[in-house]
Amino acid sequence: MYLSHEIAIDRSPEEVFYFTHSAENLTIWYTGVKSVEVLPGDSLWPEKGGQLKAHFRLGAYPFDLICTVTTYKPGKEMSFTVEGQMMGGSQQWLYSRQGDSTLLKAIWDYRFPLGKVGEGIYMAFEKDGAFQTQTALVNLKQAIEST
């Protein structure tokens, strides 16, 4: 499943980037994220190779996802893989200056397991996922612009 949303935020690309990918801010704005933990390793989140475990709820489905940073370009782009029992895939976050604001484009590309469980997860994500991703970006804009 592929989702892509854009939003303009009245802050610099660098400010938006660091606020967006700060582990302690994720539960403030990212709809469905209940808690997060930065995983130990050679690189720490949000740097390339860094990992984060996010505890989500989508509809009636609680699940965990491990996110591993694949691209880290502060103020420009951050990409990461997403792996868990319920789904896997990737996210890409692109930042560009638009006058005095930032145009943020977020892309979610997910795959789901086969069989009845996968069908249920897909249907829940199809129903609630697009709404949650759009809501997350609106929440992000409000959170950043109010600081």
C-alpha positions, 0 to 999 in steps of 0.5 A: 500500500502506497500513501503520499501526503504533503503539508506546508509548515511555517518553519525552516526545513532544518527545524521541521526535520529535527522536530519530526525525527526526534524520538521524544516528539513522536508520540506528540504528533504521530497518530497511533504511536503509543511509545517509542524506544531508541535501540542500542547500536553503533549508530543511534536514531535518527542517524543512518543505521540507527534503530527505533522501536515504535509501539503502535495501535491501528484500530483494534490492532496493537503492534510494534515496528522496528524502524532502521534509518537508511538515509539521513540528510538533515533538513533534506531527507530521511528514509527508513525501513519498517519491519514488524509482524503486522507489516513491513516496508519503508517511509521517506520524508522529503523537506524543501524550502518554500519561501519562509516555510517548508514543504514536507512530503511524506511517503509510506510504502507498506506490505502486509502478510498473506492470508486472513490475518494480512487481509484484516490488517490491510483492511484496517490500514486501508480504512484508518491508515490514510486518515491517521497519516494525514492526521499525523501531518496536521498534528506535526504542523500544529506542534511545530508551529506552536513552539 
